[in-house]
Amino acid sequence: MVAALPKTRLDMYMCNLKGDTINDADTAGVLGINANVSLKQCTFAHFKSGGIMLQCLPQTTVLIEKCNIVTCRTNGIYI
């Protein structure tokens, strides 16, 4: 999992993230809490709790572009 905390910026480009497929653990790909997040051409697969989970403020900047989300049980993107 990648986490971005308040007042930080997360930029990911062409990254492949894979959750736990053996232990059936509750995992998430990206967790952003009031952070500016940019995800471009990334793949998120096999996350039980969600591929991308974000908590945002009105001034938070979020860009999700051309990402693949595969077999994420609870949700693909949760904002």
Backbone torsions as a table, in degrees:
resi	resn	phi	psi	omega
1	MET	NA	146.6	174.6
2	VAL	-114.6	130.1	-179.5
3	ALA	-119.6	138.8	174.5
4	ALA	-122.0	120.9	-176.2
5	LEU	-94.0	171.3	-177.3
6	PRO	-53.3	144.0	178.0
7	LYS	64.4	26.8	175.3
8	THR	-120.8	172.1	177.7
9	ARG	-129.3	136.0	176.8
10	LEU	-121.3	121.0	175.8
11	ASP	-120.5	121.7	177.6
12	MET	-128.5	132.8	-178.6
13	TYR	-135.0	123.5	178.5
14	MET	55.2	48.3	177.8
15	CYS	-105.1	147.3	175.5
16	ASN	-116.2	119.5	179.2
17	LEU	-117.5	134.9	-178.3
18	LYS	-128.6	130.3	179.2
19	GLY	-79.8	-175.5	-178.2
20	ASP	-77.0	117.0	179.5
21	THR	-104.6	-4.9	-176.7
22	ILE	-100.9	-47.5	-173.0
23	ASN	-94.6	-1.7	-178.5
24	ASP	56.6	39.8	-177.7
25	ALA	-79.9	152.9	176.1
26	ASP	-78.3	101.2	-178.0
27	THR	-125.7	157.7	174.8
28	ALA	-131.6	150.7	-178.9
29	GLY	-76.9	-60.8	179.1
30	VAL	-126.3	131.5	174.6
31	LEU	-119.8	117.7	179.1
32	GLY	-119.5	126.4	179.5
33	ILE	-118.1	102.9	179.8
34	ASN	51.5	39.9	-179.8
35	ALA	-117.8	154.8	173.8
36	ASN	-81.3	124.6	-172.7
37	VAL	-127.4	132.2	175.0
38	SER	-130.0	117.2	-179.7
39	LEU	-123.4	117.9	-178.1
40	LYS	-128.7	129.0	175.5
41	GLN	52.6	43.9	178.9
42	CYS	-105.1	157.2	176.2
43	THR	-119.2	132.0	177.3
44	PHE	-122.2	121.1	-176.3
45	ALA	-136.4	140.5	169.9
46	HIS	64.7	42.9	175.1
47	PHE	-103.6	119.5	-176.1
48	LYS	-69.1	-35.5	-177.8
49	SER	-93.4	-8.6	177.2
50	GLY	135.0	148.5	-179.9
51	GLY	-74.5	-50.4	-178.6
52	ILE	-132.1	121.0	179.8
53	MET	-125.4	120.1	-174.9
54	LEU	-130.2	138.0	168.5
55	GLN	-111.8	124.3	-171.0
56	CYS	-125.6	151.7	169.7
57	LEU	-102.8	164.6	179.2
58	PRO	-57.0	-31.0	-179.5
59	GLN	-88.5	0.4	179.2
60	THR	-73.4	137.8	177.1
61	THR	-102.8	126.5	179.7
62	VAL	-130.6	129.5	175.6
63	LEU	-132.8	119.6	175.6
64	ILE	-124.3	114.2	-171.0
65	GLU	-134.8	125.9	175.3
66	LYS	53.0	44.3	178.2
67	CYS	-99.1	147.2	175.3
68	ASN	-104.1	130.8	178.7
69	ILE	-124.5	117.4	-171.9
70	VAL	-127.0	129.3	172.3
71	THR	52.1	51.1	173.0
72	CYS	-104.1	112.7	-166.7
73	ARG	-65.1	-59.6	-174.1
74	THR	-68.2	-47.6	178.3
75	ASN	-164.2	162.0	173.6
76	GLY	-86.6	-57.5	177.0
77	ILE	-126.8	128.1	178.3
78	TYR	-126.3	118.8	179.8
79	ILE	-122.7	NA	NA
